[in-house]
């Protein structure tokens, strides 16, 4: 929310500057020249910088999401290993044929 507020304020300042400086001036870039107002040039540079910053942020966000997916997969793997180790520990503590604590063994039905 703070980023959006800063963005709106910056764009408002750039727009006011562009509207205040409407006189055409010759602009040269290497061997290309044209007539453009300084306000329009500043506004254009601001928009290009905004798009460049958005692109950089998008790349960083994609990297962060990739790291988060890898971490979640690692957690799932560790959780499955933990379940397996608990099952192995239960089998070692309670060998086959001995009842678990707190349970009563089932007696086979006797024929009459």
C-alpha positions in Angstrom: 0.0 0.0 0.0 2.9 2.3 0.8 4.4 1.6 -2.6 1.2 2.5 -4.4 1.0 5.8 -2.4 4.5 6.7 -3.4 3.9 5.8 -7.0 0.7 7.9 -7.2 2.6 10.9 -5.6 5.5 10.5 -8.0 3.2 10.3 -11.1 1.3 13.3 -9.9 4.5 15.4 -9.6 5.6 14.2 -13.1 2.3 15.1 -14.6 2.2 18.5 -13.0 5.8 19.1 -14.3 4.8 18.0 -17.8 1.8 20.3 -17.9 3.9 23.2 -16.6 6.6 22.8 -19.2 4.9 22.7 -22.6 7.4 24.8 -24.6 8.9 22.8 -27.5 12.7 22.5 -27.4 15.0 20.7 -29.8 16.1 17.4 -28.4 19.1 15.5 -29.9 20.1 11.9 -29.3 23.3 11.0 -31.2 22.3 12.1 -34.7 18.5 12.0 -34.3 16.8 15.3 -33.4 13.2 16.3 -32.8 11.2 19.0 -31.0 9.7 17.9 -27.8 8.7 19.6 -24.6 10.9 19.0 -21.5 7.8 18.0 -19.5 6.9 15.3 -22.0 10.5 14.0 -22.0 10.6 13.8 -18.2 7.2 12.1 -18.1 8.3 9.6 -20.7 11.6 8.9 -18.8 9.5 8.4 -15.6 7.2 5.9 -17.3 10.1 4.0 -18.8 11.8 3.9 -15.4 8.5 2.7 -13.8 8.2 -0.1 -16.3 11.8 -1.1 -15.8 11.3 -1.2 -12.0 8.2 -3.3 -12.4 10.1 -5.8 -14.6 12.9 -6.0 -12.1 10.4 -6.6 -9.3 8.6 -9.2 -11.3 11.9 -11.1 -11.8 12.6 -11.0 -8.1 9.1 -12.2 -7.3 9.4 -15.1 -9.6 12.7 -16.1 -8.0 11.1 -15.9 -4.5 8.1 -18.0 -5.6 10.5 -20.6 -7.0 12.4 -20.8 -3.7 9.2 -21.1 -1.8 8.0 -24.0 -4.0 11.3 -25.8 -3.5 11.1 -25.2 0.3 7.5 -26.6 0.4 8.6 -29.7 -1.6 11.5 -30.2 0.9 9.1 -29.9 3.8 6.8 -32.5 2.3 9.7 -34.8 1.8 10.9 -34.3 5.4 7.3 -34.9 6.7 7.1 -38.2 4.8 10.4 -39.3 6.2 9.3 -38.4 9.7 6.2 -40.5 9.3 8.3 -43.4 8.0 10.7 -43.1 10.9 7.8 -43.1 13.4 6.4 -46.2 11.8 9.8 -47.9 11.9 10.2 -46.9 15.6 6.8 -48.3 16.5 7.7 -51.6 14.8 11.0 -51.9 16.6 9.4 -51.1 20.0 6.5 -53.5 19.5 7.7 -56.7 17.8 5.2 -58.8 15.9 2.7 -60.6 18.1 3.0 -58.4 21.1 0.0 -56.1 21.7 0.4 -52.3 21.8 0.2 -50.7 25.2 -3.4 -50.0 26.3 -4.9 -52.7 24.1 -6.1 -56.2 25.0 -5.1 -59.0 22.7 -7.8 -60.6 20.7 -8.3 -64.3 21.6 -9.0 -66.7 18.8 -12.5 -68.1 18.9 -12.6 -71.6 20.4 -14.7 -74.3 18.9 -17.3 -75.8 21.1 
